Amino acid sequence: MNVLVINCGSSSLKYQLLEMTTETLLAKGLVERIGISGSVLNHQKIGAADKIVIETPMDDHKDAIAQVIAAITNETYGVVTSMDEIGAVGHRVVHAGEKYSDSEVINADVLAALEECVELAPLHNPPNLLGISACTQLMPATPQVAVFDTAFHQTMPAESYIYAIPYEYYENYGVRRYGFHGTSHKYVAERAADMLGKPIDELKIITCHLGNGASVSAIRNGKCIDTSMGFTPLEGLVMGTRSGDLDPAIISFIADKLDIKADDVIGILNKKSGVLGISGVSSDFRDLESAAADGNERALLALSVFAHRVRFYIGAYMAELNGVDALVFTAGLGENGPDMRKAICENMNNLGIEFDSVRNNIRGKETIISAESSKVKVLLIPTNEELMIARDTYRLTK
């Protein structure tokens, strides 16, 4: 059975086509500048030497998905002869609130629930819904599945997700910690169990999704019990451009000082803060490492602050889990940042982590990077959210 995975942004669309009986990737691609001049589709047939670049106007997501369908069914660089060979479509959907704790086959009730959650994810759910609508129009007989970033974290106990504010704000408006990156955390936790040769329901795992957006999750017996992101992705770790945790009184303080609105401050905390705000150099950790090596003290400080906050959450979750079997690094920085992994993990021997700098000197490869004698196994696992989406879609529709 072939599954098409769709991940819609406001003006972009990523896709993959997988054959799920063997979990083989057949094709993948990216559509950019949807609804903007210069729309382009980059398509790759797996095994082919060259990528196909298609420049054509795409006014909306329906146009974009039509171009995706044309690419994957093309006689020369496609991988199927017709859309009849697509058994189901899986969509990444950012927010489902408290509605769902698992992926769901899309029907009228699911669509209504996602519409209700638009106010919780105004930048993400609308394009996700547009992608679903476009596929419904173009492939009306093909089942579709919504895979939610928030679903994996719905197993958190109340003490992990309730904020210490008037309880009616939770009851009336849904103000609570939801967590994000759930598909990634779930995938790497399951892979960690496979790599260790143990059932996931017997393990305590801390997963670190470290990229421009970053979060840490505590997982007991395959269930998330806590995560660092909150009501929005702004809470938690310091990130590329996001501040992470801070005293909420800072918002009104800065608003008064700059004579701007609170919403403007939130914009600053989302887009001009994090390691970019500290360093004044970049939100890209590669740029920061280069600047720090050249003696830029603020770049070095930004890297140190980031490592400190990750260690802070790891230590907190070790306490919450009452010990940990595995610590997992994933996502762009987690997979490709040996210096950052070392900065986070060194001097944690008393917590059972014995780091191996030689094993750690690797990028983007699934492996164990802790010392053989380490009580806590430290793993590097490249994330694969698209495969996780395809698996859930296959499970619910096969």
Protein Blocks (a to p, Z undefined) as FASTA:
>chain_A
ZZddddddfkbccdddddfklopafbdcddehehiahiacddddehiabdcddddddfbf
klmmmmmmmmmmpfklmcbfbfklpmbdcdddfbgcjmbgcdcdddfklmmmmmmmmmmm
mmlmmmmmmmmmmmmmmmmmbccddddfklmmmmpcfklmpccbdfklmmmnopacebga
klmmmmmmmmmmmmnopafklcccddddddfbdcddddeehiafbdfbdfbmkgccddfk
lgbjadfklmmmmmmmnopafklmmmmmmmmgcjllmnomamcfklmmmmmmnopaklmm
mmmmmmmmmmmmmmmmmmmnopafbdcdedjklmmmmklmmmmmgoplmnopacdfklmm
cghiacdfbdfklmbacddddddfklmmmmmmmmmmZZ
